[in-house]
Amino acid sequence: MEYIIGPVLAAVISIAFTEKRVRAQKGINIENIQGLESKVEQLASQNETYNKQLPAQVMKTLLPVAKEVSKLKQTVGI
């Protein structure tokens, strides 16, 4: 009788323990997913603002250089 009850009891306890661990890990994974989703949304909004500001910043940087190049061309006679 003990040969049957012992292994069955051990299997039941191990299944219960495994189920508890799986549920706990699932909760942690859900929290991680939500955190990552919020980070992705934040990065997407930062990317949009960067893409909007980039052309203006490039123009601010290159406009003085272009003016000086055109002055240099006029001076040299090209």
N, CA, C and O atoms as a DFTB+ gen file, in Angstrom:
312 C
 N C O
     1  1       0.820      -1.194       0.000
     2  2       0.000       0.000       0.000
     3  2       0.867       1.263       0.000
     4  3       0.571       2.229      -0.702
     5  1       1.967       1.240       0.817
     6  2       2.822       2.428       0.868
     7  2       3.524       2.649      -0.458
     8  3       3.883       3.775      -0.802
     9  1       3.720       1.558      -1.207
    10  2       4.398       1.665      -2.494
    11  2       3.572       2.474      -3.491
    12  3       4.126       3.069      -4.416
    13  1       2.266       2.499      -3.310
    14  2       1.385       3.228      -4.214
    15  2       1.128       4.638      -3.686
    16  3       1.197       5.598      -4.453
    17  1       0.842       4.781      -2.431
    18  2       0.478       6.073      -1.836
    19  2       1.662       7.035      -1.839
    20  3       1.474       8.219      -2.121
    21  1       2.851       6.581      -1.542
    22  2       4.025       7.447      -1.472
    23  2       4.325       8.158      -2.793
    24  3       4.419       9.385      -2.814
    25  1       4.476       7.425      -3.886
    26  2       4.750       8.087      -5.167
    27  2       3.600       8.975      -5.654
    28  3       3.825      10.034      -6.239
    29  1       2.358       8.524      -5.404
    30  2       1.212       9.334      -5.819
    31  2       1.186      10.630      -5.027
    32  3       0.946      11.693      -5.600
    33  1       1.423      10.568      -3.739
    34  2       1.451      11.759      -2.893
    35  2       2.591      12.684      -3.323
    36  3       2.410      13.901      -3.369
    37  1       3.734      12.136      -3.629
    38  2       4.864      12.947      -4.093
    39  2       4.539      13.615      -5.430
    40  3       4.880      14.780      -5.637
    41  1       3.893      12.900      -6.322
    42  2       3.516      13.474      -7.618
    43  2       2.505      14.598      -7.452
    44  3       2.613      15.626      -8.120
    45  1       1.531      14.420      -6.579
    46  2       0.508      15.447      -6.341
    47  2       1.147      16.697      -5.741
    48  3       0.832      17.815      -6.150
    49  1       2.035      16.512      -4.781
    50  2       2.696      17.655      -4.153
    51  2       3.583      18.376      -5.166
    52  3       3.606      19.606      -5.203
    53  1       4.304      17.628      -5.979
    54  2       5.176      18.265      -6.968
    55  2       4.370      19.011      -8.027
    56  3       4.782      20.082      -8.471
    57  1       3.245      18.468      -8.433
    58  2       2.387      19.153      -9.407
    59  2       1.847      20.447      -8.808
    60  3       1.821      21.476      -9.483
    61  1       1.420      20.406      -7.563
    62  2       0.903      21.610      -6.907
    63  2       2.007      22.665      -6.781
    64  3       1.771      23.845      -7.037
    65  1       3.189      22.246      -6.393
    66  2       4.304      23.186      -6.263
    67  2       4.666      23.795      -7.621
    68  3       4.911      24.996      -7.729
    69  1       4.695      22.956      -8.645
    70  2       5.016      23.440      -9.989
    71  2       3.960      24.424     -10.473
    72  3       4.302      25.446     -11.068
    73  1       2.708      24.143     -10.236
    74  2       1.624      25.040     -10.642
    75  2       1.744      26.395      -9.940
    76  3       1.525      27.442     -10.549
    77  1       2.091      26.360      -8.671
    78  2       2.257      27.607      -7.916
    79  2       3.411      28.423      -8.492
    80  3       3.285      29.638      -8.647
    81  1       4.524      27.782      -8.810
    82  2       5.674      28.488      -9.374
    83  2       5.357      29.059     -10.753
    84  3       5.780      30.169     -11.078
    85  1       4.617      28.308     -11.561
    86  2       4.253      28.768     -12.904
    87  2       3.358      29.999     -12.809
    88  3       3.539      30.951     -13.568
    89  1       2.405      29.994     -11.898
    90  2       1.518      31.159     -11.730
    91  2       2.306      32.376     -11.268
    92  3       2.055      33.486     -11.739
    93  1       3.249      32.188     -10.360
    94  2       4.060      33.306      -9.885
    95  2       4.913      33.857     -11.023
    96  3       5.026      35.074     -11.171
    97  1       5.505      32.995     -11.817
    98  2       6.330      33.437     -12.952
    99  2       5.480      34.144     -13.992
   100  3       5.928      35.111     -14.608
   101  1       4.267      33.673     -14.192
   102  2       3.370      34.304     -15.154
   103  2       3.047      35.732     -14.716
   104  3       2.996      36.636     -15.549
   105  1       2.828      35.941     -13.422
   106  2       2.566      37.281     -12.911
   107  2       3.758      38.203     -13.110
   108  3       3.594      39.370     -13.466
   109  1       4.944      37.685     -12.884
   110  2       6.159      38.484     -13.084
   111  2       6.316      38.824     -14.559
   112  3       6.685      39.948     -14.902
   113  1       6.040      37.870     -15.428
   114  2       6.166      38.109     -16.874
   115  2       5.174      39.164     -17.345
   116  3       5.508      39.992     -18.193
   117  1       3.961      39.145     -16.806
   118  2       2.960      40.147     -17.185
   119  2       3.430      41.534     -16.777
   120  3       3.279      42.486     -17.543
   121  1       3.997      41.664     -15.583
   122  2       4.511      42.954     -15.133
   123  2       5.658      43.418     -16.028
   124  3       5.735      44.597     -16.375
   125  1       6.546      42.502     -16.402
   126  2       7.670      42.848     -17.279
   127  2       7.180      43.304     -18.646
   128  3       7.715      44.256     -19.214
   129  1       6.175      42.635     -19.170
   130  2       5.623      42.991     -20.475
   131  2       5.009      44.384     -20.424
   132  3       5.206      45.182     -21.340
   133  1       4.271      44.682     -19.367
   134  2       3.660      46.004     -19.240
   135  2       4.721      47.085     -19.127
   136  3       4.573      48.157     -19.712
   137  1       5.775      46.824     -18.392
   138  2       6.864      47.786     -18.274
   139  2       7.550      48.027     -19.605
   140  3       7.857      49.165     -19.959
   141  1       7.788      46.958     -20.335
   142  2       8.426      47.085     -21.648
   143  2       7.529      47.816     -22.645
   144  3       8.016      48.596     -23.463
   145  1       6.220      47.566     -22.577
   146  2       5.299      48.267     -23.478
   147  2       5.311      49.759     -23.214
   148  3       5.279      50.555     -24.153
   149  1       5.358      50.152     -21.939
   150  2       5.392      51.581     -21.624
   151  2       6.702      52.207     -22.102
   152  3       6.709      53.345     -22.571
   153  1       7.804      51.475     -21.988
   154  2       9.085      51.990     -22.483
   155  2       9.067      52.143     -24.004
   156  3       9.614      53.108     -24.537
   157  1       8.448      51.206     -24.695
   158  2       8.355      51.278     -26.153
   159  2       7.526      52.492     -26.567
   160  3       7.889      53.195     -27.510
   161  1       6.423      52.741     -25.875
   162  2       5.594      53.906     -26.181
   163  2       6.372      55.193     -25.936
   164  3       6.279      56.130     -26.729
   165  1       7.126      55.249     -24.865
   166  2       7.922      56.430     -24.551
   167  2       8.985      56.658     -25.625
   168  3       9.178      57.785     -26.079
   169  1       9.667      55.598     -26.027
   170  2      10.686      55.728     -27.066
   171  2      10.082      56.120     -28.410
   172  3      10.702      56.863     -29.171
   173  1       8.890      55.636     -28.709
   174  2       8.234      56.000     -29.963
   175  2       7.904      57.483     -29.977
   176  3       8.079      58.148     -30.999
   177  1       7.427      58.010     -28.849
   178  2       7.112      59.443     -28.798
   179  2       8.389      60.279     -28.883
   180  3       8.394      61.325     -29.532
   181  1       9.463      59.839     -28.243
   182  2      10.735      60.552     -28.340
   183  2      11.259      60.531     -29.776
   184  3      11.816      61.519     -30.256
   185  1      11.079      59.415     -30.445
   186  2      11.521      59.294     -31.831
   187  2      10.742      60.245     -32.733
   188  3      11.318      60.865     -33.626
   189  1       9.445      60.362     -32.506
   190  2       8.631      61.275     -33.310
   191  2       9.082      62.721     -33.128
   192  3       9.207      63.455     -34.108
   193  1       9.326      63.134     -31.895
   194  2       9.771      64.508     -31.664
   195  2      11.158      64.730     -32.264
   196  3      11.427      65.802     -32.807
   197  1      12.019      63.761     -32.178
   198  2      13.354      63.875     -32.762
   199  2      13.260      64.012     -34.276
   200  3      13.967      64.826     -34.871
   201  1      12.390      63.221     -34.902
   202  2      12.233      63.296     -36.356
   203  2      11.648      64.635     -36.796
   204  3      11.936      65.104     -37.897
   205  1      10.837      65.247     -35.953
   206  2      10.281      66.562     -36.284
   207  2      11.327      67.662     -36.125
   208  3      11.332      68.623     -36.894
   209  1      12.207      67.534     -35.146
   210  2      13.187      68.569     -34.867
   211  2      14.436      68.448     -35.731
   212  3      15.146      69.437     -35.914
   213  1      14.716      67.302     -36.249
   214  2      15.952      67.065     -36.991
   215  2      16.117      67.962     -38.215
   216  3      17.189      68.546     -38.372
   217  1      15.128      68.107     -39.088
   218  2      15.342      68.970     -40.260
   219  2      15.658      70.425     -39.880
   220  3      16.505      71.056     -40.512
   221  1      14.999      70.944     -38.879
   222  2      15.272      72.324     -38.457
   223  2      16.691      72.456     -37.915
   224  3      17.369      73.446     -38.191
   225  1      17.140      71.480     -37.157
   226  2      18.492      71.534     -36.608
   227  2      19.547      71.420     -37.711
   228  3      20.588      72.073     -37.646
   229  1      19.281      70.604     -38.707
   230  2      20.218      70.460     -39.820
   231  2      20.308      71.771     -40.592
   232  3      21.395      72.208     -40.971
   233  1      19.170      72.383     -40.815
   234  2      19.171      73.659     -41.540
   235  2      19.903      74.737     -40.752
   236  3      20.641      75.532     -41.333
   237  1      19.709      74.773     -39.431
   238  2      20.418      75.747     -38.591
   239  2      21.929      75.534     -38.683
   240  3      22.695      76.497     -38.648
   241  1      22.344      74.316     -38.798
   242  2      23.763      74.005     -38.842
   243  2      24.358      74.275     -40.225
   244  3      25.450      74.835     -40.328
   245  1      23.655      73.885     -41.278
   246  2      24.223      73.963     -42.619
   247  2      24.029      75.310     -43.308
   248  3      24.779      75.630     -44.230
   249  1      23.056      76.101     -42.895
   250  2      22.800      77.371     -43.557
   251  2      23.993      78.317     -43.476
   252  3      24.368      78.874     -44.507
   253  1      24.616      78.535     -42.313
   254  2      25.797      79.398     -42.285
   255  2      26.951      78.859     -43.134
   256  3      27.680      79.634     -43.753
   257  1      27.116      77.557     -43.163
   258  2      28.179      76.954     -43.968
   259  2      27.908      77.203     -45.445
   260  3      28.827      77.543     -46.190
   261  1      26.672      77.042     -45.875
   262  2      26.322      77.268     -47.281
   263  2      26.542      78.724     -47.675
   264  3      27.019      79.009     -48.773
   265  1      26.197      79.638     -46.782
   266  2      26.416      81.058     -47.071
   267  2      27.902      81.363     -47.230
   268  3      28.300      82.087     -48.143
   269  1      28.702      80.819     -46.357
   270  2      30.142      81.059     -46.434
   271  2      30.755      80.427     -47.678
   272  3      31.674      80.992     -48.272
   273  1      30.259      79.271     -48.072
   274  2      30.754      78.614     -49.280
   275  2      30.407      79.465     -50.500
   276  3      31.229      79.632     -51.401
   277  1      29.182      80.005     -50.527
   278  2      28.811      80.849     -51.672
   279  2      29.651      82.129     -51.701
   280  3      30.026      82.584     -52.782
   281  1      29.958      82.723     -50.532
   282  2      30.842      83.901     -50.479
   283  2      32.242      83.547     -50.987
   284  3      32.863      84.318     -51.719
   285  1      32.717      82.396     -50.596
   286  2      34.040      81.944     -51.018
   287  2      34.083      81.729     -52.531
   288  3      35.069      82.075     -53.183
   289  1      33.029      81.164     -53.080
   290  2      32.956      80.950     -54.534
   291  2      32.965      82.295     -55.268
   292  3      33.611      82.433     -56.307
   293  1      32.248      83.282     -54.730
   294  2      32.229      84.605     -55.369
   295  2      33.603      85.265     -55.285
   296  3      34.041      85.923     -56.228
   297  1      34.276      85.085     -54.152
   298  2      35.584      85.676     -53.982
   299  2      36.605      85.041     -54.914
   300  3      37.415      85.735     -55.529
   301  1      36.560      83.731     -55.011
   302  2      37.516      83.011     -55.848
   303  2      37.136      83.172     -57.326
   304  3      38.008      83.165     -58.194
   305  1      35.873      83.312     -57.603
   306  2      35.420      83.481     -58.989
   307  2      34.986      82.213     -59.649
   308  3      35.086      82.084     -60.869
   309  1      34.512      81.283     -58.888
   310  2      34.044      80.011     -59.456
   311  2      32.582      80.123     -59.834
   312  3      31.997      79.161     -60.330
